[in-house]
């Protein structure tokens, strides 16, 4: 076969795979792992997260604060609100874990933005740090908001969240799903956020097992071969010592992992600057949502193949 024939075959293959991708229904699974320090994830035994990294784009220097505004603390309330709304704290108004200044009616959870264009798309949220469910989540057709309690509560409640999510992911017609895990942060506060702390590392590895079960559920779906799943993994902050407050200039707190995985993603390390607010923009892009200027999103789609971006 000559070079020209090979080139023609290559073009046909690329065109047909693009066509197939376009025909598949789009789905997003966003996984949030609280207080996930990057060097700890690197050192932990996490085969399922590693597989998602290998099948996508990633960076370990995603910033939890933007350049425009840095007056909120480096803690969970503002972090998860930025993750879920796609805007920074000067807009969404959450500066601490009291959620007092929230402007969620004006800058809502991204499920709301999705449903403006696709009211029939079903959404699901599974969270065991209750304030996020209480103050930030809305427009979730399946809504599991648990309140982890007791010592080591998040270990038990993360499993409950994962179990509930697995059932829905395997059986229901969901387009956008968010699953939150809190045991990493809890163990970091109790024992230390560091790769040398066994309890913290074990918490990361347990979350990885949940991620594996979530992915097995996705792959077991009846129509999986006609679906195009984008999986996003990120965090709200890292940690140092037994905390993560006032971490504006501390890379172990301020830098987090951002992984975007699936058939529609480019592969390898992301080289451009990546910010936590890019998650919503990326999810909406994959779901073919036309972003409206009035939403004032602060992020941009990242890690998707050129045709998707
Ligand atoms: Zn947190």
Boltz pocket constraint, residues with backbone or C-beta under 6 A from the ligand:
constraints:
  - pocket:
      binder: B
      contacts: [[A, 34], [A, 35], [A, 75], [A, 76], [A, 77], [A, 79], [A, 185], [A, 236], [A, 237]]
      max_distance: 6.0
